[in-house]
Amino acid sequence: MRANPTAGKVIVEGANMAKRHTKPRGQTMQGGIIDKDMPLPVATVAIVCSSCKEPTRIGIRYDEQGRKIRICKKCGADL
Ligand SMILES: [Zn+2]
């Protein structure tokens, strides 16, 4: 996967994994080492949709405030 520092940051599952050491917190949190998805810069040529899990092209839609939102052109999910 090629990275473009000027592109926005997205979470890509399974990519750029970082080991985080955590302490036990409460009864639901387990201590130890966990895998955490870290934000990483990506180029639009290699976006993998987090919804359909496939490499896809980026589309643009606008929300109620007129902000640009990137969407998957295959399934239409927000990216
Ligand atoms: Zn998709």
PDB file of the backbone (N, CA, C, O) and the ligand in Angstrom, with CONECT records:
HET     ZN  A 101       1
ATOM      1  N   MET A   1       0.846  -1.196   0.000  1.00  0.00           N
ATOM      2  CA  MET A   1       0.000   0.000   0.000  1.00  0.00           C
ATOM      3  C   MET A   1       0.879   1.243   0.000  1.00  0.00           C
ATOM      4  O   MET A   1       1.775   1.386   0.832  1.00  0.00           O
ATOM      5  N   ARG A   2       0.613   2.130  -0.936  1.00  0.00           N
ATOM      6  CA  ARG A   2       1.428   3.335  -1.027  1.00  0.00           C
ATOM      7  C   ARG A   2       0.800   4.433  -0.187  1.00  0.00           C
ATOM      8  O   ARG A   2      -0.422   4.566  -0.119  1.00  0.00           O
ATOM      9  N   ALA A   3       1.647   5.205   0.443  1.00  0.00           N
ATOM     10  CA  ALA A   3       1.162   6.269   1.314  1.00  0.00           C
ATOM     11  C   ALA A   3       1.460   7.629   0.711  1.00  0.00           C
ATOM     12  O   ALA A   3       2.522   7.851   0.129  1.00  0.00           O
ATOM     13  N   ASN A   4       0.523   8.516   0.857  1.00  0.00           N
ATOM     14  CA  ASN A   4       0.693   9.886   0.384  1.00  0.00           C
ATOM     15  C   ASN A   4       0.541  10.829   1.574  1.00  0.00           C
ATOM     16  O   ASN A   4      -0.562  10.992   2.096  1.00  0.00           O
ATOM     17  N   PRO A   5       1.622  11.441   2.001  1.00  0.00           N
ATOM     18  CA  PRO A   5       1.566  12.282   3.218  1.00  0.00           C
ATOM     19  C   PRO A   5       0.602  13.449   3.097  1.00  0.00           C
ATOM     20  O   PRO A   5       0.142  13.977   4.109  1.00  0.00           O
ATOM     21  N   THR A   6       0.295  13.856   1.888  1.00  0.00           N
ATOM     22  CA  THR A   6      -0.586  15.010   1.733  1.00  0.00           C
ATOM     23  C   THR A   6      -2.053  14.607   1.764  1.00  0.00           C
ATOM     24  O   THR A   6      -2.932  15.464   1.864  1.00  0.00           O
ATOM     25  N   ALA A   7      -2.321  13.320   1.680  1.00  0.00           N
ATOM     26  CA  ALA A   7      -3.713  12.872   1.678  1.00  0.00           C
ATOM     27  C   ALA A   7      -4.250  12.856   3.103  1.00  0.00           C
ATOM     28  O   ALA A   7      -3.480  12.916   4.062  1.00  0.00           O
ATOM     29  N   GLY A   8      -5.525  12.778   3.237  1.00  0.00           N
ATOM     30  CA  GLY A   8      -6.143  12.702   4.553  1.00  0.00           C
ATOM     31  C   GLY A   8      -5.813  11.384   5.222  1.00  0.00           C
ATOM     32  O   GLY A   8      -5.349  10.437   4.587  1.00  0.00           O
ATOM     33  N   LYS A   9      -6.060  11.349   6.501  1.00  0.00           N
ATOM     34  CA  LYS A   9      -5.759  10.123   7.219  1.00  0.00           C
ATOM     35  C   LYS A   9      -7.021   9.303   7.388  1.00  0.00           C
ATOM     36  O   LYS A   9      -8.098   9.818   7.686  1.00  0.00           O
ATOM     37  N   VAL A  10      -6.849   8.033   7.190  1.00  0.00           N
ATOM     38  CA  VAL A  10      -7.985   7.137   7.362  1.00  0.00           C
ATOM     39  C   VAL A  10      -7.532   5.930   8.166  1.00  0.00           C
ATOM     40  O   VAL A  10      -6.343   5.619   8.240  1.00  0.00           O
ATOM     41  N   ILE A  11      -8.486   5.271   8.753  1.00  0.00           N
ATOM     42  CA  ILE A  11      -8.189   4.027   9.446  1.00  0.00           C
ATOM     43  C   ILE A  11      -8.324   2.882   8.467  1.00  0.00           C
ATOM     44  O   ILE A  11      -9.366   2.705   7.836  1.00  0.00           O
ATOM     45  N   VAL A  12      -7.276   2.117   8.347  1.00  0.00           N
ATOM     46  CA  VAL A  12      -7.339   0.932   7.508  1.00  0.00           C
ATOM     47  C   VAL A  12      -7.134  -0.273   8.403  1.00  0.00           C
ATOM     48  O   VAL A  12      -6.084  -0.445   9.022  1.00  0.00           O
ATOM     49  N   GLU A  13      -8.142  -1.084   8.455  1.00  0.00           N
ATOM     50  CA  GLU A  13      -8.092  -2.212   9.358  1.00  0.00           C
ATOM     51  C   GLU A  13      -6.971  -3.154   8.970  1.00  0.00           C
ATOM     52  O   GLU A  13      -6.838  -3.524   7.803  1.00  0.00           O
ATOM     53  N   GLY A  14      -6.171  -3.541   9.941  1.00  0.00           N
ATOM     54  CA  GLY A  14      -5.106  -4.489   9.695  1.00  0.00           C
ATOM     55  C   GLY A  14      -3.844  -3.861   9.150  1.00  0.00           C
ATOM     56  O   GLY A  14      -2.820  -4.535   9.032  1.00  0.00           O
ATOM     57  N   ALA A  15      -3.895  -2.579   8.813  1.00  0.00           N
ATOM     58  CA  ALA A  15      -2.728  -1.906   8.281  1.00  0.00           C
ATOM     59  C   ALA A  15      -2.118  -1.012   9.351  1.00  0.00           C
ATOM     60  O   ALA A  15      -2.821  -0.421  10.171  1.00  0.00           O
ATOM     61  N   ASN A  16      -0.808  -0.930   9.322  1.00  0.00           N
ATOM     62  CA  ASN A  16      -0.116  -0.031  10.240  1.00  0.00           C
ATOM     63  C   ASN A  16      -0.475  -0.336  11.685  1.00  0.00           C
ATOM     64  O   ASN A  16      -0.746   0.564  12.479  1.00  0.00           O
ATOM     65  N   MET A  17      -0.472  -1.592  12.003  1.00  0.00           N
ATOM     66  CA  MET A  17      -0.847  -1.996  13.349  1.00  0.00           C
ATOM     67  C   MET A  17       0.235  -1.583  14.333  1.00  0.00           C
ATOM     68  O   MET A  17       1.426  -1.626  14.025  1.00  0.00           O
ATOM     69  N   ALA A  18      -0.189  -1.190  15.500  1.00  0.00           N
ATOM     70  CA  ALA A  18       0.751  -0.820  16.546  1.00  0.00           C
ATOM     71  C   ALA A  18       0.424  -1.603  17.803  1.00  0.00           C
ATOM     72  O   ALA A  18      -0.741  -1.778  18.158  1.00  0.00           O
ATOM     73  N   LYS A  19       1.444  -2.060  18.457  1.00  0.00           N
ATOM     74  CA  LYS A  19       1.241  -2.769  19.723  1.00  0.00           C
ATOM     75  C   LYS A  19       1.096  -1.745  20.842  1.00  0.00           C
ATOM     76  O   LYS A  19       1.938  -0.862  21.000  1.00  0.00           O
ATOM     77  N   ARG A  20       0.066  -1.866  21.583  1.00  0.00           N
ATOM     78  CA  ARG A  20      -0.121  -0.956  22.701  1.00  0.00           C
ATOM     79  C   ARG A  20      -0.127  -1.753  23.993  1.00  0.00           C
ATOM     80  O   ARG A  20      -0.828  -2.757  24.123  1.00  0.00           O
ATOM     81  N   HIS A  21       0.654  -1.295  24.927  1.00  0.00           N
ATOM     82  CA  HIS A  21       0.665  -1.940  26.230  1.00  0.00           C
ATOM     83  C   HIS A  21      -0.346  -1.249  27.132  1.00  0.00           C
ATOM     84  O   HIS A  21      -0.285  -0.036  27.336  1.00  0.00           O
ATOM     85  N   THR A  22      -1.247  -2.006  27.652  1.00  0.00           N
ATOM     86  CA  THR A  22      -2.289  -1.411  28.477  1.00  0.00           C
ATOM     87  C   THR A  22      -2.343  -2.089  29.836  1.00  0.00           C
ATOM     88  O   THR A  22      -1.985  -3.257  29.989  1.00  0.00           O
ATOM     89  N   LYS A  23      -2.789  -1.344  30.788  1.00  0.00           N
ATOM     90  CA  LYS A  23      -2.997  -1.904  32.112  1.00  0.00           C
ATOM     91  C   LYS A  23      -4.454  -2.310  32.252  1.00  0.00           C
ATOM     92  O   LYS A  23      -5.339  -1.731  31.621  1.00  0.00           O
ATOM     93  N   PRO A  24      -4.687  -3.311  33.086  1.00  0.00           N
ATOM     94  CA  PRO A  24      -6.083  -3.721  33.303  1.00  0.00           C
ATOM     95  C   PRO A  24      -6.899  -2.554  33.826  1.00  0.00           C
ATOM     96  O   PRO A  24      -6.462  -1.848  34.735  1.00  0.00           O
ATOM     97  N   ARG A  25      -8.055  -2.348  33.271  1.00  0.00           N
ATOM     98  CA  ARG A  25      -8.918  -1.245  33.674  1.00  0.00           C
ATOM     99  C   ARG A  25     -10.327  -1.803  33.863  1.00  0.00           C
ATOM    100  O   ARG A  25     -10.974  -2.229  32.906  1.00  0.00           O
ATOM    101  N   GLY A  26     -10.778  -1.793  35.084  1.00  0.00           N
ATOM    102  CA  GLY A  26     -12.112  -2.316  35.342  1.00  0.00           C
ATOM    103  C   GLY A  26     -12.150  -3.818  35.139  1.00  0.00           C
ATOM    104  O   GLY A  26     -11.113  -4.482  35.148  1.00  0.00           O
ATOM    105  N   GLN A  27     -13.322  -4.338  34.959  1.00  0.00           N
ATOM    106  CA  GLN A  27     -13.462  -5.778  34.821  1.00  0.00           C
ATOM    107  C   GLN A  27     -13.615  -6.198  33.368  1.00  0.00           C
ATOM    108  O   GLN A  27     -13.457  -7.373  33.035  1.00  0.00           O
ATOM    109  N   THR A  28     -13.917  -5.256  32.519  1.00  0.00           N
ATOM    110  CA  THR A  28     -14.088  -5.621  31.117  1.00  0.00           C
ATOM    111  C   THR A  28     -12.807  -5.459  30.329  1.00  0.00           C
ATOM    112  O   THR A  28     -12.617  -6.100  29.295  1.00  0.00           O
ATOM    113  N   MET A  29     -11.922  -4.594  30.824  1.00  0.00           N
ATOM    114  CA  MET A  29     -10.680  -4.362  30.106  1.00  0.00           C
ATOM    115  C   MET A  29      -9.647  -5.387  30.523  1.00  0.00           C
ATOM    116  O   MET A  29      -9.458  -5.651  31.710  1.00  0.00           O
ATOM    117  N   GLN A  30      -8.985  -5.957  29.544  1.00  0.00           N
ATOM    118  CA  GLN A  30      -7.939  -6.912  29.836  1.00  0.00           C
ATOM    119  C   GLN A  30      -6.585  -6.226  29.682  1.00  0.00           C
ATOM    120  O   GLN A  30      -6.385  -5.404  28.788  1.00  0.00           O
ATOM    121  N   GLY A  31      -5.678  -6.577  30.558  1.00  0.00           N
ATOM    122  CA  GLY A  31      -4.340  -6.011  30.448  1.00  0.00           C
ATOM    123  C   GLY A  31      -3.534  -6.729  29.398  1.00  0.00           C
ATOM    124  O   GLY A  31      -3.980  -7.722  28.824  1.00  0.00           O
ATOM    125  N   GLY A  32      -2.348  -6.224  29.149  1.00  0.00           N
ATOM    126  CA  GLY A  32      -1.480  -6.896  28.201  1.00  0.00           C
ATOM    127  C   GLY A  32      -1.267  -6.073  26.952  1.00  0.00           C
ATOM    128  O   GLY A  32      -1.298  -4.843  26.979  1.00  0.00           O
ATOM    129  N   ILE A  33      -1.052  -6.775  25.863  1.00  0.00           N
ATOM    130  CA  ILE A  33      -0.758  -6.114  24.597  1.00  0.00           C
ATOM    131  C   ILE A  33      -1.964  -6.252  23.680  1.00  0.00           C
ATOM    132  O   ILE A  33      -2.474  -7.352  23.467  1.00  0.00           O
ATOM    133  N   ILE A  34      -2.401  -5.156  23.156  1.00  0.00           N
ATOM    134  CA  ILE A  34      -3.525  -5.208  22.223  1.00  0.00           C
ATOM    135  C   ILE A  34      -3.095  -4.648  20.881  1.00  0.00           C
ATOM    136  O   ILE A  34      -2.165  -3.847  20.794  1.00  0.00           O
ATOM    137  N   ASP A  35      -3.771  -5.073  19.860  1.00  0.00           N
ATOM    138  CA  ASP A  35      -3.537  -4.523  18.527  1.00  0.00           C
ATOM    139  C   ASP A  35      -4.454  -3.321  18.336  1.00  0.00           C
ATOM    140  O   ASP A  35      -5.643  -3.367  18.652  1.00  0.00           O
ATOM    141  N   LYS A  36      -3.882  -2.262  17.821  1.00  0.00           N
ATOM    142  CA  LYS A  36      -4.676  -1.050  17.639  1.00  0.00           C
ATOM    143  C   LYS A  36      -4.473  -0.540  16.227  1.00  0.00           C
ATOM    144  O   LYS A  36      -3.346  -0.418  15.748  1.00  0.00           O
ATOM    145  N   ASP A  37      -5.564  -0.248  15.579  1.00  0.00           N
ATOM    146  CA  ASP A  37      -5.462   0.337  14.245  1.00  0.00           C
ATOM    147  C   ASP A  37      -5.069   1.797  14.379  1.00  0.00           C
ATOM    148  O   ASP A  37      -5.736   2.565  15.072  1.00  0.00           O
ATOM    149  N   MET A  38      -4.007   2.172  13.729  1.00  0.00           N
ATOM    150  CA  MET A  38      -3.530   3.549  13.788  1.00  0.00           C
ATOM    151  C   MET A  38      -3.902   4.268  12.490  1.00  0.00           C
ATOM    152  O   MET A  38      -3.951   3.668  11.417  1.00  0.00           O
ATOM    153  N   PRO A  39      -4.159   5.559  12.621  1.00  0.00           N
ATOM    154  CA  PRO A  39      -4.404   6.329  11.390  1.00  0.00           C
ATOM    155  C   PRO A  39      -3.139   6.367  10.550  1.00  0.00           C
ATOM    156  O   PRO A  39      -2.034   6.463  11.084  1.00  0.00           O
ATOM    157  N   LEU A  40      -3.300   6.292   9.254  1.00  0.00           N
ATOM    158  CA  LEU A  40      -2.148   6.405   8.389  1.00  0.00           C
ATOM    159  C   LEU A  40      -2.545   7.129   7.113  1.00  0.00           C
ATOM    160  O   LEU A  40      -3.687   7.025   6.663  1.00  0.00           O
ATOM    161  N   PRO A  41      -1.632   7.842   6.549  1.00  0.00           N
ATOM    162  CA  PRO A  41      -1.939   8.542   5.300  1.00  0.00           C
ATOM    163  C   PRO A  41      -2.045   7.551   4.154  1.00  0.00           C
ATOM    164  O   PRO A  41      -1.256   6.610   4.069  1.00  0.00           O
ATOM    165  N   VAL A  42      -2.991   7.752   3.296  1.00  0.00           N
ATOM    166  CA  VAL A  42      -3.149   6.845   2.165  1.00  0.00           C
ATOM    167  C   VAL A  42      -3.392   7.649   0.901  1.00  0.00           C
ATOM    168  O   VAL A  42      -3.906   8.767   0.943  1.00  0.00           O
ATOM    169  N   ALA A  43      -3.021   7.073  -0.200  1.00  0.00           N
ATOM    170  CA  ALA A  43      -3.332   7.671  -1.499  1.00  0.00           C
ATOM    171  C   ALA A  43      -4.644   7.089  -1.990  1.00  0.00           C
ATOM    172  O   ALA A  43      -5.015   5.969  -1.642  1.00  0.00           O
ATOM    173  N   THR A  44      -5.330   7.857  -2.793  1.00  0.00           N
ATOM    174  CA  THR A  44      -6.642   7.400  -3.246  1.00  0.00           C
ATOM    175  C   THR A  44      -6.546   6.225  -4.195  1.00  0.00           C
ATOM    176  O   THR A  44      -7.556   5.598  -4.517  1.00  0.00           O
ATOM    177  N   VAL A  45      -5.330   5.917  -4.650  1.00  0.00           N
ATOM    178  CA  VAL A  45      -5.197   4.796  -5.576  1.00  0.00           C
ATOM    179  C   VAL A  45      -5.349   3.468  -4.874  1.00  0.00           C
ATOM    180  O   VAL A  45      -5.585   2.454  -5.532  1.00  0.00           O
ATOM    181  N   ALA A  46      -5.223   3.437  -3.560  1.00  0.00           N
ATOM    182  CA  ALA A  46      -5.222   2.153  -2.863  1.00  0.00           C
ATOM    183  C   ALA A  46      -6.119   2.194  -1.641  1.00  0.00           C
ATOM    184  O   ALA A  46      -5.737   1.717  -0.572  1.00  0.00           O
ATOM    185  N   ILE A  47      -7.301   2.757  -1.786  1.00  0.00           N
ATOM    186  CA  ILE A  47      -8.238   2.771  -0.672  1.00  0.00           C
ATOM    187  C   ILE A  47      -8.937   1.423  -0.576  1.00  0.00           C
ATOM    188  O   ILE A  47      -9.447   0.896  -1.565  1.00  0.00           O
ATOM    189  N   VAL A  48      -8.949   0.883   0.622  1.00  0.00           N
ATOM    190  CA  VAL A  48      -9.741  -0.314   0.852  1.00  0.00           C
ATOM    191  C   VAL A  48     -10.941   0.088   1.688  1.00  0.00           C
ATOM    192  O   VAL A  48     -10.802   0.594   2.801  1.00  0.00           O
ATOM    193  N   CYS A  49     -12.107  -0.141   1.141  1.00  0.00           N
ATOM    194  CA  CYS A  49     -13.334   0.249   1.827  1.00  0.00           C
ATOM    195  C   CYS A  49     -13.463  -0.536   3.126  1.00  0.00           C
ATOM    196  O   CYS A  49     -13.270  -1.752   3.151  1.00  0.00           O
ATOM    197  N   SER A  50     -13.794   0.177   4.210  1.00  0.00           N
ATOM    198  CA  SER A  50     -13.936  -0.504   5.491  1.00  0.00           C
ATOM    199  C   SER A  50     -15.259  -1.240   5.579  1.00  0.00           C
ATOM    200  O   SER A  50     -15.477  -2.041   6.488  1.00  0.00           O
ATOM    201  N   SER A  51     -16.139  -0.965   4.633  1.00  0.00           N
ATOM    202  CA  SER A  51     -17.455  -1.604   4.663  1.00  0.00           C
ATOM    203  C   SER A  51     -17.482  -2.866   3.808  1.00  0.00           C
ATOM    204  O   SER A  51     -17.890  -3.931   4.271  1.00  0.00           O
ATOM    205  N   CYS A  52     -17.044  -2.738   2.556  1.00  0.00           N
ATOM    206  CA  CYS A  52     -17.101  -3.910   1.677  1.00  0.00           C
ATOM    207  C   CYS A  52     -15.753  -4.604   1.573  1.00  0.00           C
ATOM    208  O   CYS A  52     -15.627  -5.610   0.875  1.00  0.00           O
ATOM    209  N   LYS A  53     -14.737  -4.074   2.264  1.00  0.00           N
ATOM    210  CA  LYS A  53     -13.438  -4.748   2.368  1.00  0.00           C
ATOM    211  C   LYS A  53     -12.760  -4.942   1.031  1.00  0.00           C
ATOM    212  O   LYS A  53     -11.964  -5.867   0.868  1.00  0.00           O
ATOM    213  N   GLU A  54     -13.058  -4.094   0.081  1.00  0.00           N
ATOM    214  CA  GLU A  54     -12.433  -4.233  -1.215  1.00  0.00           C
ATOM    215  C   GLU A  54     -11.754  -2.938  -1.600  1.00  0.00           C
ATOM    216  O   GLU A  54     -12.176  -1.860  -1.181  1.00  0.00           O
ATOM    217  N   PRO A  55     -10.696  -3.042  -2.401  1.00  0.00           N
ATOM    218  CA  PRO A  55     -10.096  -1.822  -2.952  1.00  0.00           C
ATOM    219  C   PRO A  55     -11.140  -1.088  -3.768  1.00  0.00           C
ATOM    220  O   PRO A  55     -11.866  -1.701  -4.550  1.00  0.00           O
ATOM    221  N   THR A  56     -11.219   0.202  -3.594  1.00  0.00           N
ATOM    222  CA  THR A  56     -12.285   0.930  -4.264  1.00  0.00           C
ATOM    223  C   THR A  56     -11.818   2.319  -4.656  1.00  0.00           C
ATOM    224  O   THR A  56     -10.748   2.772  -4.250  1.00  0.00           O
ATOM    225  N   ARG A  57     -12.634   2.979  -5.446  1.00  0.00           N
ATOM    226  CA  ARG A  57     -12.389   4.371  -5.789  1.00  0.00           C
ATOM    227  C   ARG A  57     -13.166   5.245  -4.813  1.00  0.00           C
ATOM    228  O   ARG A  57     -14.144   4.823  -4.197  1.00  0.00           O
ATOM    229  N   ILE A  58     -12.692   6.476  -4.701  1.00  0.00           N
ATOM    230  CA  ILE A  58     -13.313   7.404  -3.770  1.00  0.00           C
ATOM    231  C   ILE A  58     -14.334   8.274  -4.498  1.00  0.00           C
ATOM    232  O   ILE A  58     -14.054   8.846  -5.552  1.00  0.00           O
ATOM    233  N   GLY A  59     -15.504   8.355  -3.917  1.00  0.00           N
ATOM    234  CA  GLY A  59     -16.511   9.304  -4.389  1.00  0.00           C
ATOM    235  C   GLY A  59     -16.670  10.399  -3.354  1.00  0.00           C
ATOM    236  O   GLY A  59     -16.157  10.291  -2.240  1.00  0.00           O
ATOM    237  N   ILE A  60     -17.377  11.447  -3.723  1.00  0.00           N
ATOM    238  CA  ILE A  60     -17.592  12.564  -2.804  1.00  0.00           C
ATOM    239  C   ILE A  60     -19.081  12.846  -2.674  1.00  0.00           C
ATOM    240  O   ILE A  60     -19.799  12.916  -3.672  1.00  0.00           O
ATOM    241  N   ARG A  61     -19.538  13.006  -1.437  1.00  0.00           N
ATOM    242  CA  ARG A  61     -20.878  13.519  -1.229  1.00  0.00           C
ATOM    243  C   ARG A  61     -20.784  14.671  -0.229  1.00  0.00           C
ATOM    244  O   ARG A  61     -19.739  14.870   0.391  1.00  0.00           O
ATOM    245  N   TYR A  62     -21.844  15.410  -0.073  1.00  0.00           N
ATOM    246  CA  TYR A  62     -21.839  16.553   0.839  1.00  0.00           C
ATOM    247  C   TYR A  62     -22.894  16.351   1.906  1.00  0.00           C
ATOM    248  O   TYR A  62     -24.020  15.946   1.615  1.00  0.00           O
ATOM    249  N   ASP A  63     -22.520  16.637   3.152  1.00  0.00           N
ATOM    250  CA  ASP A  63     -23.498  16.480   4.223  1.00  0.00           C
ATOM    251  C   ASP A  63     -24.325  17.755   4.366  1.00  0.00           C
ATOM    252  O   ASP A  63     -24.215  18.673   3.553  1.00  0.00           O
ATOM    253  N   GLU A  64     -25.160  17.802   5.415  1.00  0.00           N
ATOM    254  CA  GLU A  64     -26.094  18.917   5.583  1.00  0.00           C
ATOM    255  C   GLU A  64     -25.363  20.249   5.749  1.00  0.00           C
ATOM    256  O   GLU A  64     -25.899  21.304   5.411  1.00  0.00           O
ATOM    257  N   GLN A  65     -24.146  20.195   6.268  1.00  0.00           N
ATOM    258  CA  GLN A  65     -23.363  21.419   6.440  1.00  0.00           C
ATOM    259  C   GLN A  65     -22.528  21.748   5.203  1.00  0.00           C
ATOM    260  O   GLN A  65     -21.758  22.708   5.208  1.00  0.00           O
ATOM    261  N   GLY A  66     -22.676  20.973   4.172  1.00  0.00           N
ATOM    262  CA  GLY A  66     -21.937  21.237   2.957  1.00  0.00           C
ATOM    263  C   GLY A  66     -20.511  20.733   2.986  1.00  0.00           C
ATOM    264  O   GLY A  66     -19.699  21.073   2.126  1.00  0.00           O
ATOM    265  N   ARG A  67     -20.213  19.912   3.993  1.00  0.00           N
ATOM    266  CA  ARG A  67     -18.850  19.397   4.074  1.00  0.00           C
ATOM    267  C   ARG A  67     -18.700  18.193   3.157  1.00  0.00           C
ATOM    268  O   ARG A  67     -19.627  17.407   2.963  1.00  0.00           O
ATOM    269  N   LYS A  68     -17.511  18.079   2.606  1.00  0.00           N
ATOM    270  CA  LYS A  68     -17.212  16.952   1.742  1.00  0.00           C
ATOM    271  C   LYS A  68     -17.048  15.689   2.574  1.00  0.00           C
ATOM    272  O   LYS A  68     -16.368  15.688   3.600  1.00  0.00           O
ATOM    273  N   ILE A  69     -17.666  14.644   2.129  1.00  0.00           N
ATOM    274  CA  ILE A  69     -17.488  13.348   2.768  1.00  0.00           C
ATOM    275  C   ILE A  69     -17.088  12.361   1.689  1.00  0.00           C
ATOM    276  O   ILE A  69     -17.716  12.274   0.633  1.00  0.00           O
ATOM    277  N   ARG A  70     -16.029  11.618   1.979  1.00  0.00           N
ATOM    278  CA  ARG A  70     -15.579  10.641   0.992  1.00  0.00           C
ATOM    279  C   ARG A  70     -16.413   9.371   1.131  1.00  0.00           C
ATOM    280  O   ARG A  70     -16.684   8.914   2.241  1.00  0.00           O
ATOM    281  N   ILE A  71     -16.800   8.828   0.037  1.00  0.00           N
ATOM    282  CA  ILE A  71     -17.596   7.609   0.073  1.00  0.00           C
ATOM    283  C   ILE A  71     -16.982   6.558  -0.840  1.00  0.00           C
ATOM    284  O   ILE A  71     -16.236   6.861  -1.772  1.00  0.00           O
ATOM    285  N   CYS A  72     -17.322   5.321  -0.537  1.00  0.00           N
ATOM    286  CA  CYS A  72     -16.934   4.203  -1.383  1.00  0.00           C
ATOM    287  C   CYS A  72     -17.821   4.194  -2.619  1.00  0.00           C
ATOM    288  O   CYS A  72     -19.046   4.236  -2.511  1.00  0.00           O
ATOM    289  N   LYS A  73     -17.199   4.139  -3.792  1.00  0.00           N
ATOM    290  CA  LYS A  73     -18.004   4.148  -5.013  1.00  0.00           C
ATOM    291  C   LYS A  73     -18.667   2.812  -5.274  1.00  0.00           C
ATOM    292  O   LYS A  73     -19.573   2.708  -6.102  1.00  0.00           O
ATOM    293  N   LYS A  74     -18.207   1.779  -4.557  1.00  0.00           N
ATOM    294  CA  LYS A  74     -18.818   0.468  -4.771  1.00  0.00           C
ATOM    295  C   LYS A  74     -20.072   0.292  -3.932  1.00  0.00           C
ATOM    296  O   LYS A  74     -21.116  -0.118  -4.439  1.00  0.00           O
ATOM    297  N   CYS A  75     -19.964   0.604  -2.641  1.00  0.00           N
ATOM    298  CA  CYS A  75     -21.109   0.347  -1.774  1.00  0.00           C
ATOM    299  C   CYS A  75     -21.717   1.640  -1.219  1.00  0.00           C
ATOM    300  O   CYS A  75     -22.783   1.598  -0.605  1.00  0.00           O
ATOM    301  N   GLY A  76     -21.065   2.779  -1.422  1.00  0.00           N
ATOM    302  CA  GLY A  76     -21.632   4.048  -0.994  1.00  0.00           C
ATOM    303  C   GLY A  76     -21.405   4.379   0.462  1.00  0.00           C
ATOM    304  O   GLY A  76     -21.911   5.393   0.943  1.00  0.00           O
ATOM    305  N   ALA A  77     -20.656   3.552   1.185  1.00  0.00           N
ATOM    306  CA  ALA A  77     -20.406   3.815   2.599  1.00  0.00           C
ATOM    307  C   ALA A  77     -19.466   4.999   2.775  1.00  0.00           C
ATOM    308  O   ALA A  77     -18.588   5.230   1.944  1.00  0.00           O
ATOM    309  N   ASP A  78     -19.646   5.739   3.842  1.00  0.00           N
ATOM    310  CA  ASP A  78     -18.729   6.826   4.163  1.00  0.00           C
ATOM    311  C   ASP A  78     -17.365   6.258   4.489  1.00  0.00           C
ATOM    312  O   ASP A  78     -17.246   5.214   5.130  1.00  0.00           O
ATOM    313  N   LEU A  79     -16.331   6.961   4.037  1.00  0.00           N
ATOM    314  CA  LEU A  79     -14.973   6.517   4.337  1.00  0.00           C
ATOM    315  C   LEU A  79     -14.280   7.512   5.251  1.00  0.00           C
ATOM    316  O   LEU A  79     -13.122   7.311   5.617  1.00  0.00           O
TER     317      LEU A  79
HETATM  318 ZN    ZN A 101     -17.440  -0.177  -0.077  1.00  0.00          ZN2+
END
